[in-house]
Amino acid sequence: MDPADRVAFDSALGSVGSRRYSADPEALLRTTFDGMTGPQIAEDYRRRTR
């Protein structure tokens, strides 16, 4: 991934709702982005934050 995609990817991981209140935040991350590639996650994040 290029640096811009990497920044969006890292931001997407930090933007998962309810992570703060989840009993298992890592499981929440895995299920939120299950089946998606890094570039797909970055593009999804960009669409959600426009």
The 8 nearest C-alpha neighbors of each residue, nearest first, counted from 0:
[[1, 4, 5, 2, 38, 37, 3, 8],
 [0, 2, 4, 3, 5, 6, 38, 7],
 [3, 1, 5, 4, 6, 0, 7, 8],
 [4, 2, 6, 5, 1, 7, 0, 8],
 [5, 3, 7, 1, 2, 6, 41, 0],
 [4, 6, 8, 2, 3, 7, 0, 9],
 [5, 7, 3, 9, 8, 4, 10, 2],
 [8, 6, 41, 10, 4, 5, 9, 11],
 [9, 7, 41, 5, 11, 6, 10, 4],
 [10, 8, 6, 12, 11, 7, 5, 13],
 [9, 11, 7, 13, 8, 12, 6, 14],
 [12, 10, 14, 8, 13, 9, 44, 7],
 [13, 11, 9, 10, 14, 15, 8, 28],
 [12, 14, 10, 11, 15, 9, 18, 16],
 [15, 13, 11, 12, 16, 10, 18, 44],
 [16, 14, 13, 12, 18, 17, 11, 28],
 [15, 17, 18, 14, 19, 13, 20, 27],
 [16, 18, 19, 20, 21, 15, 24, 27],
 [19, 17, 21, 24, 20, 16, 15, 27],
 [18, 20, 17, 21, 24, 16, 22, 15],
 [21, 19, 17, 18, 22, 24, 23, 16],
 [20, 22, 18, 23, 24, 19, 17, 27],
 [21, 23, 24, 20, 18, 19, 26, 27],
 [22, 24, 21, 26, 25, 27, 18, 20],
 [25, 23, 27, 18, 21, 26, 22, 28],
 [24, 26, 28, 27, 23, 29, 18, 30],
 [27, 25, 29, 28, 24, 23, 30, 31],
 [26, 28, 24, 30, 25, 29, 31, 23],
 [29, 27, 25, 31, 26, 30, 24, 32],
 [30, 28, 26, 27, 31, 33, 32, 25],
 [29, 31, 33, 27, 28, 32, 26, 34],
 [32, 30, 28, 29, 33, 27, 15, 26],
 [31, 33, 30, 35, 29, 34, 28, 40],
 [34, 32, 30, 35, 29, 31, 28, 36],
 [33, 35, 32, 36, 30, 31, 29, 39],
 [36, 34, 32, 33, 39, 40, 37, 38],
 [35, 37, 39, 38, 40, 34, 32, 33],
 [36, 38, 40, 39, 41, 8, 35, 0],
 [37, 39, 41, 40, 36, 42, 4, 0],
 [40, 38, 42, 36, 41, 37, 35, 43],
 [39, 41, 43, 37, 38, 42, 8, 44],
 [40, 42, 8, 7, 38, 44, 39, 43],
 [43, 41, 45, 39, 44, 40, 38, 46],
 [44, 42, 40, 46, 45, 41, 39, 47],
 [45, 43, 47, 41, 42, 46, 11, 40],
 [44, 46, 42, 48, 43, 47, 49, 41],
 [47, 45, 43, 44, 48, 49, 42, 41],
 [46, 48, 44, 45, 49, 43, 42, 11],
 [49, 47, 45, 46, 44, 43, 11, 14],
 [48, 46, 47, 45, 44, 43, 42, 7]]
